[in-house]
Every structure is written in structure tokens, then in C-alpha cells.
Amino acid sequence: MKRELAILWMGCIGSELVITLVHQFIFQAPYLRFYLLIPILFMGIEWIYYEIEQYARRQTNQAKATQVYMVYKTVKLLLTLAVVLGLAFLLPAVGVAFFFRLAIMYLVTLIVETKLAMAWMLDNTNTKKE
């Protein structure tokens, strides 16, 4: 499971590097240190995902593990929306670039998490059938 956490964190770091390169070379906009909060936020969220995944793997009931995963995904979406709305109202000077970066990072982590979770769930289902 630590391998999955490393994959998730590398996805966050790699996404931030690619987004930064696009931001600076294509859009030619300045890089604000405030942007570093995005990968740190998502790396913290991924650590929470890791802990939840550890809990789900210890469960013998596959349906309960899937429910825990779906609750996590819903809470992650709501927290990300709360961050976006909070920053939009509290710091309107943040700009579109910040929200663009946040959305890209959310989508990348969503894809990687879903791929890892589905691989684990399918592997767990195939193991029980044998």
C-alpha cells in the first residue's frame, strides 16, 4: 500500500511541475508562492486516502470497504468545493490561474485514486472467486 501512496504523491508533484511549466512558458504568467498550497493540500488529502484505504483493506466486507471509499470521494469533492468557494469570496485576487491549477490537480488525483482503488477492488473480487 505504501507503493500506492508514493504513486499518489508522485502524481501530485508531477502534476504541479507540468502545470507550472505550462503556466510560466505558455501563459507566461508569474508563479506565486501561494500556488504551492495546492499540491500540499492534495498530498495531505492523499495521506488521508491512504489511511482510509488501510482501514478498508483490513475489513473483510468488500461492500463496507467500497462504501468507505465512496464516502471519502464525496467528502473530498465537498472539501475542494469549500476551498474554491472560500478562496473566491475571501481572496478574490487569487485569480483564475489558481482555480485552474486546483481543478487540474483534483482531476489528476481523482484519476489516479480511482485507478488504484478499482485495481484493488477487482483484484480482491478475483481472489475471493478462486
Accessible surface in RSA format (square Angstrom, percent):
REM  Atomic radii and reference values for relative SASA: ProtOr
REM  Chains: A
REM  Algorithm: Lee & Richards
REM  Probe-radius: 1.40
REM  Slices: 20
REM RES _ NUM      All-atoms   Total-Side   Main-Chain    Non-polar    All polar
REM                ABS   REL    ABS   REL    ABS   REL    ABS   REL    ABS   REL
RES MET A   1    47.14  24.4   9.72   6.4  37.42  89.1   9.70   8.2  37.44  49.6
RES LYS A   2   156.57  76.4 150.49  92.3   6.08  14.5  94.45  85.0  62.12  66.2
RES ARG A   3   160.27  67.3 150.84  76.9   9.43  22.5  75.26 102.9  85.01  51.5
RES GLU A   4    23.62  13.6  23.62  17.9   0.00   0.0   2.51   4.9  21.12  17.2
RES LEU A   5    21.72  12.1  21.72  15.5   0.00   0.0  21.72  15.3   0.00   0.0
RES ALA A   6    52.19  48.0  45.71  70.5   6.48  14.7  51.65  72.7   0.54   1.4
RES ILE A   7    63.46  36.1  59.33  44.2   4.14  10.0  61.93  44.6   1.53   4.2
RES LEU A   8     1.85   1.0   0.44   0.3   1.41   3.5   0.79   0.6   1.06   2.8
RES TRP A   9    86.38  34.7  86.38  41.8   0.00   0.0  86.38  46.1   0.00   0.0
RES MET A  10   128.90  66.8 122.13  80.8   6.76  16.1 111.52  94.8  17.37  23.0
RES GLY A  11    19.99  24.6   0.00   N/A  19.99  24.6  18.92  51.9   1.06   2.4
RES CYS A  12     0.12   0.1   0.00   0.0   0.12   0.3   0.00   0.0   0.12   0.1
RES ILE A  13    74.94  42.6  73.63  54.9   1.31   3.2  74.80  53.9   0.13   0.4
RES GLY A  14    29.49  36.4   0.00   N/A  29.49  36.4  29.00  79.6   0.49   1.1
RES SER A  15    14.48  12.2   5.80   7.7   8.68  20.0   7.91  16.8   6.57   9.2
RES GLU A  16    12.60   7.2  12.60   9.5   0.00   0.0  12.49  24.2   0.11   0.1
RES LEU A  17   110.87  61.7 110.50  79.1   0.36   0.9 110.51  77.6   0.36   1.0
RES VAL A  18    91.87  60.5  91.79  83.1   0.08   0.2  91.87  79.8   0.00   0.0
RES ILE A  19    11.76   6.7  10.08   7.5   1.68   4.0  11.58   8.3   0.18   0.5
RES THR A  20    27.78  19.8  27.78  28.2   0.00   0.0  25.38  34.1   2.41   3.6
RES LEU A  21    98.46  54.8  97.43  69.7   1.02   2.6  97.71  68.6   0.75   2.0
RES VAL A  22    50.68  33.3  49.41  44.7   1.27   3.1  50.68  44.0   0.00   0.0
RES HIS A  23     8.48   4.6   8.17   5.7   0.32   0.8   4.41   4.5   4.07   4.7
RES GLN A  24    69.82  39.0  60.88  44.5   8.94  21.3   9.43  20.1  60.39  45.8
RES PHE A  25   139.88  70.0 125.30  77.6  14.58  37.9 126.35  76.6  13.53  38.7
RES ILE A  26   122.84  69.9  97.37  72.5  25.47  61.4 101.35  73.0  21.49  58.3
RES PHE A  27   118.59  59.3  93.16  57.7  25.43  66.2  97.29  59.0  21.30  61.0
RES GLN A  28   146.85  82.1 116.08  84.8  30.77  73.3  31.19  66.4 115.66  87.7
RES ALA A  29    32.56  29.9  25.54  39.4   7.02  16.0  28.92  40.7   3.63   9.6
RES PRO A  30   104.18  75.9  91.34  83.3  12.84  46.7 101.80  84.1   2.38  14.8
RES TYR A  31    61.27  28.6  36.28  20.6  24.98  65.0  33.74  25.4  27.52  33.9
RES LEU A  32    82.48  45.9  80.54  57.6   1.94   4.9  82.48  57.9   0.00   0.0
RES ARG A  33   207.83  87.3 195.60  99.7  12.23  29.1  70.86  96.8 136.97  83.0
RES PHE A  34    62.86  31.4  54.07  33.5   8.79  22.9  59.53  36.1   3.33   9.5
RES TYR A  35     7.77   3.6   7.77   4.4   0.00   0.0   0.23   0.2   7.54   9.3
RES LEU A  36    84.15  46.9  84.14  60.2   0.02   0.0  84.14  59.1   0.02   0.0
RES LEU A  37    91.80  51.1  90.92  65.0   0.88   2.2  91.05  63.9   0.75   2.0
RES ILE A  38     1.36   0.8   0.53   0.4   0.83   2.0   1.36   1.0   0.00   0.0
RES PRO A  39    10.33   7.5  10.33   9.4   0.00   0.0  10.33   8.5   0.00   0.0
RES ILE A  40   111.66  63.5 107.25  79.9   4.41  10.6 108.15  77.9   3.51   9.5
RES LEU A  41    63.99  35.6  54.86  39.2   9.13  23.0  61.99  43.5   2.00   5.4
RES PHE A  42     0.00   0.0   0.00   0.0   0.00   0.0   0.00   0.0   0.00   0.0
RES MET A  43    41.22  21.3  40.71  26.9   0.51   1.2  30.62  26.0  10.60  14.0
RES GLY A  44    35.55  43.8   0.00   N/A  35.55  43.8  33.77  92.7   1.79   4.0
RES ILE A  45    16.57   9.4  15.88  11.8   0.69   1.7  15.88  11.4   0.69   1.9
RES GLU A  46     0.00   0.0   0.00   0.0   0.00   0.0   0.00   0.0   0.00   0.0
RES TRP A  47   125.25  50.3 125.25  60.6   0.00   0.0 106.69  56.9  18.56  30.1
RES ILE A  48    84.26  48.0  83.89  62.5   0.37   0.9  84.26  60.7   0.00   0.0
RES TYR A  49     2.28   1.1   2.28   1.3   0.00   0.0   0.78   0.6   1.50   1.8
RES TYR A  50    19.88   9.3  19.88  11.3   0.00   0.0  13.53  10.2   6.35   7.8
RES GLU A  51    74.20  42.6  70.26  53.2   3.94   9.4  24.57  47.5  49.63  40.5
RES ILE A  52    43.97  25.0  41.57  31.0   2.40   5.8  43.97  31.7   0.00   0.0
RES GLU A  53     7.77   4.5   7.66   5.8   0.11   0.3   1.74   3.4   6.03   4.9
RES GLN A  54    51.54  28.8  50.35  36.8   1.19   2.8   6.80  14.5  44.74  33.9
RES TYR A  55    81.62  38.1  81.62  46.4   0.00   0.0  62.87  47.2  18.75  23.1
RES ALA A  56     3.29   3.0   3.24   5.0   0.05   0.1   3.24   4.6   0.05   0.1
RES ARG A  57    83.04  34.9  58.60  29.9  24.44  58.2  24.04  32.9  59.00  35.8
RES ARG A  58   167.69  70.4 138.54  70.6  29.15  69.4  76.30 104.3  91.39  55.4
RES GLN A  59    53.54  29.9  39.81  29.1  13.74  32.7   1.88   4.0  51.67  39.2
RES THR A  60   123.70  88.0 106.87 108.3  16.83  40.1  83.01 111.5  40.69  61.5
RES ASN A  61    81.93  56.5  74.68  72.2   7.25  17.5  25.32  60.9  56.61  54.7
RES GLN A  62    40.44  22.6  36.36  26.6   4.08   9.7  35.41  75.4   5.03   3.8
RES ALA A  63    57.65  53.0  48.65  75.1   9.00  20.5  55.13  77.6   2.52   6.7
RES LYS A  64    85.85  41.9  84.82  52.0   1.03   2.5  30.64  27.6  55.21  58.8
RES ALA A  65     1.41   1.3   0.89   1.4   0.51   1.2   0.89   1.3   0.51   1.4
RES THR A  66    46.87  33.3  46.87  47.5   0.00   0.0  41.07  55.2   5.80   8.8
RES GLN A  67   115.03  64.3 111.76  81.7   3.27   7.8  38.30  81.5  76.73  58.2
RES VAL A  68    33.29  21.9  30.27  27.4   3.02   7.3  32.47  28.2   0.82   2.2
RES TYR A  69    15.08   7.0  14.81   8.4   0.27   0.7  14.70  11.0   0.38   0.5
RES MET A  70   106.45  55.1 105.78  70.0   0.68   1.6  94.53  80.4  11.92  15.8
RES VAL A  71    94.97  62.5  92.54  83.8   2.44   5.9  94.88  82.4   0.10   0.3
RES TYR A  72    10.71   5.0   7.52   4.3   3.19   8.3  10.42   7.8   0.29   0.4
RES LYS A  73    23.00  11.2  20.72  12.7   2.28   5.4  20.98  18.9   2.02   2.1
RES THR A  74    72.91  51.9  69.79  70.7   3.12   7.4  47.88  64.3  25.03  37.8
RES VAL A  75    71.78  47.2  71.48  64.7   0.29   0.7  71.78  62.4   0.00   0.0
RES LYS A  76     3.10   1.5   0.41   0.2   2.70   6.4   2.85   2.6   0.26   0.3
RES LEU A  77    76.79  42.8  76.79  54.9   0.00   0.0  76.79  53.9   0.00   0.0
RES LEU A  78   105.35  58.7 100.33  71.8   5.02  12.6 100.82  70.8   4.52  12.2
RES LEU A  79    96.06  53.5  95.55  68.4   0.51   1.3  95.91  67.4   0.15   0.4
RES THR A  80    10.87   7.7   9.82  10.0   1.05   2.5  10.77  14.5   0.10   0.2
RES LEU A  81    86.17  48.0  86.17  61.6   0.00   0.0  86.17  60.5   0.00   0.0
RES ALA A  82    57.74  53.1  43.86  67.7  13.89  31.6  50.39  71.0   7.35  19.5
RES VAL A  83    47.24  31.1  40.59  36.8   6.64  16.0  46.93  40.8   0.31   0.8
RES VAL A  84    38.46  25.3  38.46  34.8   0.00   0.0  38.46  33.4   0.00   0.0
RES LEU A  85   101.38  56.5 101.33  72.5   0.06   0.1 101.38  71.2   0.00   0.0
RES GLY A  86    27.11  33.4   0.00   N/A  27.11  33.4  26.17  71.8   0.94   2.1
RES LEU A  87    28.95  16.1  28.44  20.3   0.51   1.3  28.44  20.0   0.51   1.4
RES ALA A  88    40.83  37.5  27.53  42.5  13.30  30.2  29.45  41.5  11.37  30.1
RES PHE A  89   161.27  80.7 137.41  85.1  23.86  62.1 139.39  84.5  21.88  62.6
RES LEU A  90   142.44  79.3 120.53  86.2  21.91  55.1 122.50  86.0  19.94  53.7
RES LEU A  91    83.38  46.4  82.01  58.7   1.38   3.5  83.13  58.4   0.26   0.7
RES PRO A  92   107.78  78.5  82.09  74.8  25.69  93.4  87.05  71.9  20.72 128.8
RES ALA A  93    99.58  91.6  65.85 101.6  33.73  76.7  77.64 109.3  21.94  58.1
RES VAL A  94    16.42  10.8   6.08   5.5  10.34  24.9  11.33   9.8   5.10  13.8
RES GLY A  95    30.85  38.0   0.00   N/A  30.85  38.0  30.40  83.4   0.45   1.0
RES VAL A  96   125.05  82.3 120.77 109.3   4.28  10.3 121.22 105.3   3.83  10.4
RES ALA A  97    28.93  26.6  20.08  31.0   8.85  20.1  25.60  36.1   3.33   8.8
RES PHE A  98     5.22   2.6   5.22   3.2   0.00   0.0   5.22   3.2   0.00   0.0
RES PHE A  99    53.47  26.8  49.19  30.5   4.28  11.1  49.68  30.1   3.80  10.9
RES PHE A 100    92.71  46.4  86.49  53.6   6.23  16.2  91.90  55.7   0.82   2.3
RES ARG A 101     0.93   0.4   0.90   0.5   0.03   0.1   0.90   1.2   0.03   0.0
RES LEU A 102     1.44   0.8   1.44   1.0   0.00   0.0   1.44   1.0   0.00   0.0
RES ALA A 103    51.19  47.1  43.36  66.9   7.83  17.8  50.73  71.4   0.45   1.2
RES ILE A 104    54.45  31.0  54.39  40.5   0.06   0.1  54.45  39.2   0.00   0.0
RES MET A 105     0.13   0.1   0.13   0.1   0.00   0.0   0.13   0.1   0.00   0.0
RES TYR A 106    29.15  13.6  29.15  16.6   0.00   0.0  21.72  16.3   7.43   9.2
RES LEU A 107    89.84  50.0  89.84  64.3   0.00   0.0  89.84  63.1   0.00   0.0
RES VAL A 108    41.22  27.1  40.12  36.3   1.10   2.7  41.22  35.8   0.00   0.0
RES THR A 109     2.21   1.6   1.51   1.5   0.70   1.7   2.21   3.0   0.00   0.0
RES LEU A 110    54.83  30.5  54.83  39.2   0.00   0.0  54.83  38.5   0.00   0.0
RES ILE A 111   113.63  64.7 108.82  81.1   4.82  11.6 112.40  80.9   1.23   3.3
RES VAL A 112    31.94  21.0  31.36  28.4   0.58   1.4  31.94  27.8   0.00   0.0
RES GLU A 113     0.00   0.0   0.00   0.0   0.00   0.0   0.00   0.0   0.00   0.0
RES THR A 114    55.34  39.4  55.34  56.1   0.00   0.0  49.87  67.0   5.47   8.3
RES LYS A 115   147.49  72.0 138.39  84.9   9.10  21.7  96.00  86.4  51.49  54.8
RES LEU A 116    25.64  14.3  20.79  14.9   4.85  12.2  21.21  14.9   4.44  11.9
RES ALA A 117     0.59   0.5   0.22   0.3   0.37   0.8   0.59   0.8   0.00   0.0
RES MET A 118    88.86  46.0  88.86  58.8   0.00   0.0  70.48  59.9  18.39  24.4
RES ALA A 119    56.92  52.3  45.41  70.1  11.51  26.2  52.38  73.8   4.54  12.0
RES TRP A 120    35.77  14.4  30.15  14.6   5.63  13.2  23.26  12.4  12.52  20.3
RES MET A 121    20.79  10.8  20.66  13.7   0.13   0.3  10.85   9.2   9.94  13.2
RES LEU A 122   104.23  58.0 104.23  74.6   0.00   0.0 104.23  73.2   0.00   0.0
RES ASP A 123    90.67  63.5  87.48  87.1   3.19   7.5  19.28  45.4  71.39  71.2
RES ASN A 124    35.56  24.5  31.54  30.5   4.02   9.7   6.64  16.0  28.92  28.0
RES THR A 125    51.91  36.9  49.80  50.5   2.11   5.0  39.50  53.1  12.41  18.8
RES ASN A 126    81.95  56.5  80.25  77.6   1.70   4.1  20.20  48.6  61.75  59.7
RES THR A 127    86.33  61.4  74.98  76.0  11.34  27.0  62.95  84.6  23.38  35.3
RES LYS A 128   118.25  57.7  86.69  53.2  31.56  75.1  82.55  74.3  35.69  38.0
RES LYS A 129   164.52  80.3 127.35  78.1  37.18  88.5  84.56  76.1  79.96  85.2
RES GLU A 130   179.06 102.8 115.46  87.4  63.60 151.4  71.15 137.6 107.91  88.1
END  Absolute sums over single chains surface
CHAIN  1 A     8168.7       7231.3        937.3       6196.9       1971.8
END  Absolute sums over all chains
TOTAL          8168.7       7231.3        937.3       6196.9       1971.8
